Amino acid sequence: MALYKDITIKNFRGISELKLENLNSVNVFLGKNNFGKTTILESVFLLSGMSNASLPSRVNCFRDPTQSVNPLGQIDYIFHNVQLHNKPTFTGALTDGEYRSMYISLSNSKTIQGPIVRNGMIMSSEQRVNAICMSINGEYGKKSANGKIENKRSFKCDFCTYENGQYSQDNVQGYQEVISAQYIASDTSAFQITDELSSLIRANKKDEVLELIRLFDQRITNIEVLPDSTYVSFEGVDKLIPISMCGDGLKKFLYIITCVAGKKNKVLLIDEIDNGIHFSVYPLLWKSIIRLAKSNEIQLMITTHSKEVLQELAKSINPENENDVCVYTITKNKDDVMRSYRYDGKNIKTAIDNQLELRD
């Protein structure tokens, strides 16, 4: 399986430059609020689908769903210090030797070669249409043992929003993603749970999830996906309970577990894993996702600002999984220069056991 090994982020949101090296199967990013933890996850999301020029506008929707009304309306917020000359740039090296790099730029207009029909609208030949156009320039290849990129290839694709609200996107020919990413925001909807659980049921993995959910709440006897929603059956309760009526902790736990249990060759990006989950559930959550990530060939990237969550992670680390887990503390100095400090599984446990202060 191909996993991210190293990632470099430049000029993206509040990050001028940040390097993450020796990434593992389970990677936890610890830091104070507004230190770029969520931006790291968004960077991996973009890099994992770099041939899809619509993704940079979608990352704004993770933070503000109203941005979906105008996909490129606030696109300048992805540029460092909201300066359009600071081109967001992302570089990644994978464990199978694959190398990929991309940068994002904007232009104010585009000449449409025609006639071209975009969503039912006919555009005549050589017509200059006022639009916001975003370009992704990507390159990829295989990195050799001496660090050189072999058989390097490149592409360019555009995503444009026109004055009348229509938009268009180029398709990249000859490039195919070998890895994909799924972003799990801090809040969870019943629709998302139903979609993931349906996939698990089709894969005959419902019993595996039900077993874990019963550890969360032993009163649960069954989970059913019906056309309108997911329903939970509780011992002693005659009526099925829609998942939307259950507590936030159960919804968040169920969604994370179904995502990790049902995917392969995928990167799962979990923002603020501690949101909505009671402290007592952390031990079960960590043990479950560490085990499932390894068995299902998943790479996890998780953010938190809670050292209590980190303490529970340390308790879940043992000789069998200590090589699969690492923690990065993200720091920023007075000049806004960012650095990451890496702790592998063994060092995390030692630091916590000896009550050492991790850098934050």
N, C-alpha and C positions, 0 to 999 in steps of 0.2 A: 504494500500500500504506500502511496505517496503522501507524505506529511510535510508541512512547512518546517524547515530547519532554521532559516534566518529570514528576517523581514526588516526592511529599512523604510521609514516613512519620512517624507520631507514636504513641508509647506502645506500641510493639511489641517484645517481648522486652527486649533491652538498649538499645534506641534510644528516647530521649525525644522527639527530633525530628531529622530529617535531610532535607535537600532535595538532589535531584539534578536539575540543569538542563542543557538542551541535549544530551540523550542522542543517540547516534548509532546506526549500524547495528551496529557492534562496540564494546561497552563493557566495559572491564576494570576491576575494582575491586581495588585494591592496599591492603594494610594488615596490621598485626600480627594475631596470633591473638586471638580474642575481641574484635574491634573491630567486629563487626556485618556482615561481608561476606556471610555466609550468610543473615543476617536480611534483607538487601536482596533477595536472590533469592526468598526466601519471600514477601516483601511483593509483589513483582511477580506471583508465582504466584497469590496471593489476589486481587489487583486484577484480574487477567485473567479470573477466573471468579467475580466477586463475587456472581452470582446463585445460586451453588452453596453452600449453607450447610454442607455437609460438609467443605469444603476446610480451614477452620481446624484441624480435628482431624487432617486428613491431613498437615499440615506437621510435626506432632510425629513422625509415622511416618518422615519423611525422616531424622530424627536418631536415633530409637529405634524399630525395626520392631515391638517388643513392644507399642507403644501401640495397635496395631490391635485388640488384644483388647478394650479398652474405649475407644471412640472419643473420649469426652470425659473420660476418667479423669484426665488431667493437663492439661486445657485451660487452667488458670490460669497455666501457664508462658508463654503467649503475651502475657499482660498485663505491661506494664512494671513491673519490680520486684515482680512477682507480686502486684500490688495490683489487685483486680477493678474498682475505680473508675477506673483508667487504661484507658479504652477504646481499643483499637488502631484507628487511623484511617489510611486510605490515600487519596491523591488523585492522579489522573493526568491529564495532558493529552496528546493524541495529535496527530500531524502533520496529520491530516485535520480538526482542529478539534473532535474529540469530547472531552468532559469526563466523567470518572467519579469518584465518591467513595463510600467505604463506611466504616462503623465496626462493631465487634463488641462485643456486650454479653451478659451472662449473667443468667438468672433461675432460681429454684429449683424452680418448679412451673408447670404449665400446665393449664388447663381444656380437656378434650377434648370437642368437640361431636360427638354420635354419633347412632346407632351408627356407629362407624368401625372398619374392619378394618385392622390394621397387622401385616403379616407373619404372617397367620393368626390373630392375636389380636383378639378382639372387645372393643371398649371401649364401655361404655354411655354414654348421653347425659349431659352435664354432670358426668361423673365427674372428680374432681380426682386426678390421678395423680402420685405423687412422681417427679420426674425432674430431670435436669440439662438445661436448655434454653439453647441459644445462638442469638442473633438476629443477623442481618446486616441493617443498614439501608443501602440504596444509593440514589444519585441519579445522574442522567446527563442529558446534553444536548449542545448545540453551543455552543462558546465563540466569540463574535463578535470582530471586530477590536478593539473597545473593552474587551474582557475580560469582558463580561456573558454569563451563561449563558442561551441562548435555548431555549424550549420545555423547561424543566427538568421532569423526571419523577422519581418516587421509587418505591421498593418496600421491602418487609420480608419476610424469610423466616426460618424457624426450623429448627433441627436439634435433636432431643430424644432423649436416652437414658433409658429407663424403668428402674424398679427390677428388672424381670425380665430385663434385657439387651436387650430389643427397642428399636428406634429408629425414628424417623420424620423425614421431611424435607419441607418445603413446596416446591412448584413455583412459580416466579415467572411470572406471565402478562404477555405484552406486551413482554418484554425479550429481546433476542437478542444474544449476544456477537459482536463483529466481529473479535476477536483472541483467540488462545488461547496458553497457555504450557505448556511441557514442562520438567520439572525433571530434570536429570542429576546424580545424586549422585556423590560422590567415588569410590565403588566401583561396579562394573559386573557384572551377572550375564549368563550365557549366554542366559537366557530373553529378556532385554531386547534383546540383539543379534539374536536370531532373529526377534523380532517386527518390528523396524525393517527388517531386511534383506529379510524376506518382502514388505513393502510396496514396497520398492525394486524387487524383481524383478518384481512385478506392474506396476510403472510403467515397466518396460523400462530401468532405470537400473543394472543390475548391472555392466555393463562400465565405467561411470564410477567406481564404487566400487572395482572390482578394479584399475583402473589406479592409483588412489591407494594402495591397500594394497600393491601391488607396489613402489611407491616406498619404502614403509616396510620391506619385506623382499622383495627380488627373487627369493627362492626360492619364493614363493607362486605357484602356477599357476592356482588356481581356488578359488572359494568356493561351497559348496552348502548349501542349506537343506533338511534332511530332517525327517520328522515329529517326531523326538525332539530335534533340536538343529541348530546350524550347524556345518559341517565345513569344514576348510581343507585344501587339497591342496598339498604341498610337493614341489619338484623332487627326484627321487631317492628319495622315500619312497612305497612302494607303497600304503600304507594311508592313508585319510582320517583326519585328526586332529580330534577334537571341539574346538570353540573353548574349552571349559572347561579343556582341558588345555594351552592356549597361555598365553604369558606375559601378565601384567597389562597391560603396555604395548600389546601388540597388541589386546587386548580393549577397552581404553579408547579407543585410536585408532580402531578400527573402529566402535565405538558412536557416538562423536562425529561421525565422517564420515557414517555412515548417517543420523543424525538431521538433520544440516544439509543433506545432499543430497536428502532425501526429503520435506521439508516446504515449505509455502508459507503466507504470511500467519501466521507463528507466531513466538513469542518462545521462544528456547532459553536455559535457565538452567543454566550449567555450573559446578558447585561444585568448587573446588580442581582446576583443569585440570591442574596439574602432578603430581597424585597418580598414581603407577603408570607414568608415562611417562618414559623416559630422556631426559636432557638433549639428546642428539644428534637427537632426533625433533622438538623444538620448532620448528625452522625450517620443516620440511615441514608440521607441524600448523597453524601460523599462516597460511602461504601458502594452504593448502587451505581453511581455514574462512573466511578473509576473502573469497576468491574465490567460494566457494559461497554465503555469506551474501548477497552482492550479487546473484548470478545467480538465487538462489531466493527472494529477497525475505524474508530471515530477519533478525530482530533478535537479536543475541547479547548476553547478559549473563554475564560470566565473573569468577570470583574467583580470586585467587592471593595468596600472601604472599611469593612469590619474585621478587626483583629480577632474577635470572638469566633467568627466563621473560620478564620485561618487556624485557630487553636483546635477546632473540631476536625479540620482537614488533617492536621498533624496526627491526631489520635487514630485516623483511618489509614495512615501509612504504615506498611509492614514490609519485611524483606522481599515479599513477592511483588509489590507494586511500587517500591520506592524509586525505581528507575523510570517509572512512567509519569511522575509528577514533578512539577517545578513551580516556583512562585517568583514573580518579578515585582519588586517594589518600584514604583514610578516616582521619581523626584524631579523637582524643578528649583533651580537656584534663583537668586535675586535678579539675574539677567535673563530669566525665562529659558535658560538652557536646560533641556530635559535629559535624564539618564535613567537607565534601568539597571537594577541590581538583581542578579539571579541567585536563587537558592534551590538546590535540587532536593529530592525527597528526604534524603538522609540529613541534610543540613537544616531543613525546616523543622524536623522533629527534634534535633539537637538544640536548636535555638529556642524552641518553645519549652523544652524540658529544663533548660538552664536559665529560663526567664531572661533571655537576652533580648535586647531591643532591636527589632528589624528597622532598617532605614525607612523612614517615611517623610 
